[in-house]
Amino acid sequence: QEALKEFFRVLKPRGVLVILEFLKKDNPTWLDKISGFYTNKVLPLVGGVISKNYGAYSYLPQSIEGFLSLEGLKFELKNAGFEIVRTEDSIAQISTTMLVRKS
């Protein structure tokens, strides 16, 4: 909430904010389960090997589980004064891009 308030404060009227986020799924589908396997197993391994920082990538699945769902984030954004312009899932619904505008 503090970050959203700060985004709102620094944006000009009708300013646009783009958010790319890994969101928690309320009702996971079979595709979500496959992407969950990728996020929980493959991404930490590959990211850790490439970066030599396994901790950063093993933390990612835990942070996703502790984060909001799409509906929860929309609610928080609206409460902070943003208008939801567009949301779009990435291929395999691994991440979500949101375009919001300062009301």
N, C-alpha and C positions, 0 to 999 in steps of 0.2 A: 504494500500500500504506500509506503514511503517513496519508493521508486516511482510509482505511478503519479503521485502528487508532484514529485520533482519534474518528471517529464511534462506534466500539464503546466507547471509554472514556467518552464523555459521555452515552451513552444509558443509561437505567435498564434493569434486567433486563426482558427481554421487550419493550423499547422498539422502536418501528418507525421505519424509515428509508425514504423514498421517493426514488428516483433517476429522473430523466428525462434520458436520454442519447442522443446520436447514436452508434451503434455500427458498427464495421467489419463488413462481411458476409463470411463465410467462403466461401460458395458463392452468388454473386449470381444471382437469378432475373431474368426480364425486367422484373418490377415494380421490383426493386432498381435495375436499370439506368435506368429512368425516374425513380425517386426520386433516383438519383445525378445525373442531368442537372439536376434541380431544385436539388439541394443544391449542385452545383458551378457552375452557370451562373445560374439564376434567382435563388436566394436571395441570393448575394453582390451581384448587380446591384440588386435591389429594396431589400435591407437597406442597401446603401451609399447609394442615392439618398435613402432616407427619413432615415437617421441622419447622412448626410454623413461617414461614417466607413467608407470602402471597405476599409481594411486589416483591420478587425475581422471583416468578413464574408467577405473573401477568405481569411482564415486558417482559417475553419471547415472547409472541405473537407480542408485539409491536416491539421488536428488529428484529424479523424475517421479518416483513413487511418493515423495513428500511434497510434490508440487500440485497445482490446481488442475482440474479437468478443463476442457474447452469452455464448458458452460460456466464454471467457476471463474475463469479468467475474464470471460465476457462480462459477468456480473461485476467483478472488481473494476474493470475498465469503465463501465457505465457509471458506477458509483464515483469514480474519480473525475467524471465529466467528459469522457470520450464517447464518440459515436463510432460504432463498428461499421466500417465501410466494406470490408471483405475479409473472408478467411479461406485459406486453401491448404489442404493437406499435401504433403510431398508424396512422391511415389512410394508406395507401400505404407503410407500413413505413419511414417516414422517421426516426422516433425510437422509443425503447423506454422504457416506464415499468416500473420494478421496485419491488416492495414486499418489503422484507426485515425480519427481526426478529432482534434480539440474542438469541442462544441462551442 
